[in-house]
Amino acid sequence: MFVDVDKIGSATSPLHAEKRIRTVEANEQPRAGDVLAVRALTESATYGNIELPSGRLAKINRGDILLGVLGKRRALKGFVGDVPASVATGDRLHLLNMGGVIGECKGHHSSLTDAIELEVIGIASDEIGLPLNIGDYSIDLDNELKTTTPIIVVAGSCMNSGKTVAAVELIRQAANAGLKVAGVKLTGIACLRDTLNMQDHGAFVTASFIDCGLPSTVDCEDLSSIAKSLFNHIGSFEPDLIVAELGDGIIGGYGVDQILADAEIKDAISSLVFCASDYVGVVGGVSTLRSMGIEIDVVAGSVTDSQMGEDFVRTNFGLEAGNARRDGKRLFDIVRTSVKSEAATA
């Protein structure tokens, strides 16, 4: 059966899907990344848009036929959901993020209304009836880190702590300084917004875990290999610098700690920028990262929006502090100095 869809979620972007898609009626063993055609049964005032492959947001209207992918979400300030045990035409599922990740919603943050309810129209398939999965279009995976390009990692205490603001400002300042800078999103849930933001700020090439066939990094068994594959892939374009954002917090449901625990990746980090929302976030971040054998080079994020926050970081931990919104050039200068120092002692 063929289904004509109205709107395509950006999480399907590896497929380069058309709006007319071949489908089958059931899949008894669905996997994260399987592509579904669904009908929107409800609308949402607080979470009612879908991101298209172009990056544009489109309103979801009741009755719209959408194309998305099965996946898991573990957002502290968003939706929590899982891949269903089976999926068939007529089943009811939910939209878990604006990129078009679909699953069984288990709960949501109190600031949000209920997730948009969806009716399964069909499971996207190839010509012989096998389910289409974005993992079938993955870049080459690698267990060994091969790139020698300096890597700046931006991590944080939790979502909405200022990581993306810091990452894109570092990219902007690096590009303004004449560097060829690449941007990478290593963890989170499928959405093009952050990598497009990196491009808007001067990254000449970007990549994310979506390019490795993952709708999210929840319960991914070997995220360190995913990270190495992305670094190798982006490194093949010969950038002068890589800025990598770790979505979510260093403790959370998206596997950030798994990447930071990898010895090869730790050794490759030229500078680590840690973003926090408050003092306790800084204290916890310093303690947690030191227990992993990682030292913070500079603290950024919303805790540094106030001079008090910067003073707290310097006085209590002897760490550099820099604010991406107020003085992005200074933040980049601090990071660049730590990168040069690391290179000098290598």
SVG drawing of the C-alpha trace seen along z (x, -y; Angstrom):
<svg xmlns="http://www.w3.org/2000/svg" viewBox="-8 -41 63 51">
<polyline fill="none" stroke="black" stroke-width="0.4" points="0.0,0.0 1.2,-3.5 0.5,-6.4 0.7,-10.1 2.1,-12.1 1.6,-15.8 4.7,-16.5 8.0,-14.7 9.9,-14.9 13.5,-15.8 14.4,-12.6 13.9,-10.8 16.4,-12.9 18.9,-10.1 16.3,-8.6 15.7,-11.6 12.1,-10.4 9.4,-11.5 5.9,-12.3 4.5,-9.1 5.8,-6.1 5.3,-2.4 4.0,-0.8 3.1,2.5 0.5,3.0 2.5,4.6 5.9,5.1 6.1,7.6 9.7,6.7 10.0,2.9 13.4,1.2 14.4,-2.3 14.8,-4.1 12.0,-2.3 10.0,-4.8 6.2,-5.2 3.4,-7.0 0.9,-8.3 -2.1,-10.5 -2.3,-13.3 -5.4,-12.8 -4.8,-15.8 -3.0,-19.1 -0.8,-20.8 -0.6,-24.4 2.9,-23.9 4.5,-21.3 2.6,-21.4 5.2,-21.8 7.2,-19.3 10.7,-20.2 10.9,-19.4 14.1,-18.2 14.7,-21.7 14.8,-22.8 11.6,-24.8 8.9,-24.3 5.4,-23.4 2.3,-23.3 0.7,-19.9 -3.0,-20.0 -5.4,-17.3 -5.7,-14.9 -2.2,-15.5 -0.4,-12.5 3.2,-12.6 6.3,-10.6 8.5,-9.9 10.7,-7.3 10.4,-5.1 12.6,-6.1 13.1,-6.6 13.2,-9.8 14.4,-10.6 14.0,-14.4 14.1,-15.8 12.3,-18.9 10.3,-17.2 8.7,-13.9 9.7,-10.4 8.8,-7.5 9.7,-4.1 9.6,-2.1 6.5,0.2 6.8,4.0 5.0,4.3 3.4,1.8 0.5,2.2 -2.0,0.1 -4.5,-1.4 -2.2,-1.5 -2.1,-4.7 1.3,-6.2 2.7,-9.7 5.0,-12.4 8.0,-12.6 9.9,-15.5 9.6,-18.0 12.0,-16.1 9.4,-13.4 10.5,-10.8 7.5,-8.5 6.8,-6.2 4.7,-5.3 4.7,-8.4 5.2,-7.5 5.1,-11.0 6.1,-14.6 7.3,-17.7 4.7,-19.7 5.1,-22.7 3.9,-20.8 0.5,-19.6 -0.1,-16.0 2.0,-14.7 0.2,-14.7 -1.6,-11.4 -1.0,-9.5 -2.7,-6.7 -0.4,-4.4 -1.3,-4.4 1.5,-2.1 5.1,-1.0 7.4,-2.4 9.0,0.5 11.1,1.3 9.9,3.1 9.9,6.5 8.1,5.4 11.0,5.0 10.7,2.0 12.8,-1.0 15.2,-2.1 17.3,-5.2 20.2,-3.0 20.3,-1.5 21.7,-4.8 24.4,-5.3 27.9,-6.7 30.7,-4.1 31.1,-3.2 34.5,-2.9 35.8,-1.7 39.1,-3.6 39.5,-7.4 41.7,-8.4 41.3,-12.2 44.0,-14.4 42.0,-17.6 41.7,-19.5 38.4,-18.8 36.5,-21.2 33.8,-19.4 30.8,-21.3 29.1,-19.4 26.6,-20.5 24.8,-19.8 21.4,-19.2 19.4,-20.3 18.8,-24.0 22.0,-24.9 23.5,-26.9 25.4,-24.3 24.1,-25.1 24.6,-28.9 28.2,-28.2 28.9,-25.8 27.6,-28.0 29.3,-31.1 32.6,-29.2 32.0,-28.2 31.2,-31.9 34.4,-33.2 36.5,-30.5 35.2,-31.2 35.7,-34.9 39.3,-34.1 39.8,-32.5 39.6,-28.9 37.8,-26.2 35.5,-24.9 33.3,-21.8 30.3,-21.2 29.2,-17.9 26.2,-16.9 27.1,-13.7 24.0,-12.9 20.3,-13.7 17.3,-13.1 17.0,-13.5 16.5,-17.1 18.4,-19.3 17.9,-22.5 21.3,-22.4 23.5,-21.4 21.7,-24.0 22.4,-26.6 26.1,-25.6 26.0,-26.1 24.4,-29.5 27.2,-30.5 30.0,-29.5 30.5,-25.8 31.5,-24.7 30.4,-21.1 28.3,-19.5 27.2,-16.0 25.2,-14.3 24.2,-10.9 21.4,-11.0 24.0,-10.4 24.9,-7.2 21.2,-6.0 20.1,-6.8 16.8,-8.6 18.2,-9.2 21.1,-8.1 18.9,-6.5 20.0,-2.9 22.7,-2.9 25.1,-0.1 28.3,-1.6 28.0,-5.4 31.8,-5.8 32.0,-4.1 29.3,-6.5 31.3,-9.5 34.6,-8.2 32.8,-7.6 31.4,-11.1 34.8,-12.6 36.5,-10.5 33.8,-11.5 33.9,-15.2 37.7,-15.0 37.9,-13.8 36.8,-17.3 40.1,-18.6 38.8,-21.2 41.1,-23.2 38.9,-22.7 35.9,-20.5 33.3,-21.8 31.3,-18.9 28.2,-19.4 27.0,-16.6 23.2,-17.0 21.6,-16.5 23.6,-16.4 26.7,-14.5 24.3,-12.4 21.1,-11.5 19.4,-9.2 21.3,-9.9 24.6,-8.2 26.9,-11.2 28.9,-9.5 29.5,-6.5 31.3,-8.8 33.3,-10.7 34.4,-7.4 36.2,-6.2 39.9,-6.6 40.6,-7.3 38.1,-10.1 39.2,-11.6 42.8,-11.8 41.6,-13.5 39.7,-16.3 41.7,-19.5 39.4,-21.6 36.3,-20.9 33.7,-23.6 31.2,-22.9 27.8,-24.6 25.7,-24.9 22.6,-26.7 23.6,-27.4 26.2,-27.0 25.2,-23.4 25.5,-22.5 29.1,-23.7 29.9,-21.8 28.3,-18.6 29.9,-19.0 33.4,-19.5 33.0,-16.5 31.5,-14.1 34.0,-14.9 37.0,-14.6 35.7,-11.2 36.0,-10.3 39.5,-11.7 38.4,-14.8 39.3,-18.4 37.1,-21.4 39.0,-24.1 36.3,-26.7 32.8,-27.0 30.1,-28.7 26.3,-28.5 23.7,-30.5 25.5,-30.4 27.9,-32.9 25.2,-35.3 25.9,-37.1 29.3,-38.4 28.5,-36.6 28.5,-33.3 31.9,-33.9 33.4,-35.1 32.0,-31.9 33.7,-29.7 37.1,-31.4 37.1,-31.8 35.9,-28.3 37.5,-26.2 40.2,-28.3 38.7,-27.7 38.2,-30.1 34.7,-31.3 33.3,-32.8 29.9,-33.9 28.9,-33.2 26.2,-35.8 28.1,-38.7 31.6,-38.2 31.9,-35.3 35.3,-36.5 36.7,-36.2 35.2,-32.7 36.8,-31.6 40.2,-33.2 40.2,-31.1 39.3,-28.0 41.9,-28.7 44.6,-29.2 43.8,-25.8 44.0,-24.2 47.4,-25.7 48.6,-24.7 47.4,-21.1 49.2,-21.0 52.4,-22.4 52.6,-19.6 51.6,-16.8"/>
</svg>
